[in-house]
Amino acid sequence: MRTLNTLLIVSFLLGSPLATQQQASPQVNATFIETKAQRDRRMSWWREARFGMFIHWGLYAVPAGEYNGKRSDRIGEWIMEWADIPRADYEKFAGQFNPVKFDAKEWVRIAKDAGMKYIVITSKHHDGFAMYGSKVSNYNIVDATPYRRDPIRELAAEAKKQGLKFCFYYSILDWHYPAAFVDAPGKNPTAGNRTTKLRPGGKDEYVKYMKEQLRELITIYDPAVLWFDGEWQDWWTEADGQELYHYVRTLKPDIIINNRVGRGRQGMQGMSKTDQEYAGDFGTPEQQVPANGLPGVDWESCMTMNTTWGFKFYDDKWKSPEVIIRNLIDIASKGGNYLLNVGPTAEGLIPAPSVERLAAVGKWMKLNGASIYGTTASLFSTQLKFGRATSKPGLVYLHIFDWPTDGALRVPAWGKTVTKAYLLTTPARSLKFNKSADGVTLQLPAQAVDPIATVVVLETK
Ligand code: JFZ
């Protein structure tokens, strides 16, 4: 009762969703009722942003993909799982974690210059190690490493200073929590594993622990998004997810939470199942782009630039700038956000190949960002043969990947009339176009302005 009263007072003061429970049909999210207008307002910065930086940084950067001479094709932050490292041994990485080259200002500059509008950093990954100064457990960067500082505090302050939204990843799966253990043939009971079990009574205790850490994260660092993960445990239910969603929204009513808080996610495809309402504000496709977006559904594809999230010193399978830029365009054309990962080293540096690629994206975004930020999905009924498209009220942006050899770009009809056409980088020079029943044909210059993607703007009515 006391909690409910507090909630109602808080919602009254903040005009938060709870205050609208009396309204007719505001059902948007089963766990925290709000009107469509309230939801649109809460999601607006995120929908506008389109592009963010994911940062996987933790103790796994110390082994950097190699343990006792053993390497793996698997992802770096899972080394406690694939190298079967018992807790007591994994803990020793803390003594070697001293990221003296960490520079919050530089990290944020790299993200900002790439055109990214938000940063999502691992506060605690599956290994259970807190990358911030947690008072709830001394298994954290301030108390357990020679660094003895809280880099997250600096990063949060710097992100805000440079105008980027600061956000947290938080893993529900925790390989270090005392009540958790691994029950799998041939595996060390205290190593990492895809799934853990909890000792009797351990779940209540652990949920309380998570909530205390989340309270720290929200009250100290004021994140704009909470990006949960590791929810696929047998002991974690959709009801638990809804309860946690509600808890986090109560601490910060306008926060945005991904769908991995509960059990709604459909595998790596990541969108939320539709058989019932699930907790979470957006879908989380991982290492892939859904073939078609879903109108009215928010989603964000997260991807690596090489093949790992956490740093591995020998992973050199880097995506080219062309692939990365076209992924960003592809995702925007389907109505999603792109969360692109970097895995900093144990010294605190973002690897040079990542920095180079982000600079290339930034160069493209500086000229062409208007065709990405604040846009919505393509209006064409099928995917364009020559590239992709995004839209804004009265505008269509065409992203040309394959330049027409005869300079004539055939654009299928989509129910609007083109009044003017020009290249985004030279708005003063109009392009000639001919209308026909099945669309318009634009007369382009002989050569692409940018071979990765040249953007044409169509003004429409
Ligand atoms: C998860 C994490 O495990 C991974 O380390 C990284 O943080 C990524 C962004 O998210 O990836 C998954 C998600 C689901 C499974 C495995 C890895 N799964 O269901 O086995």
Residues whose N, C-alpha, C, O or C-beta is under 5 A from the ligand:
A	BS01	JFZ	E77 D229 W232 W309
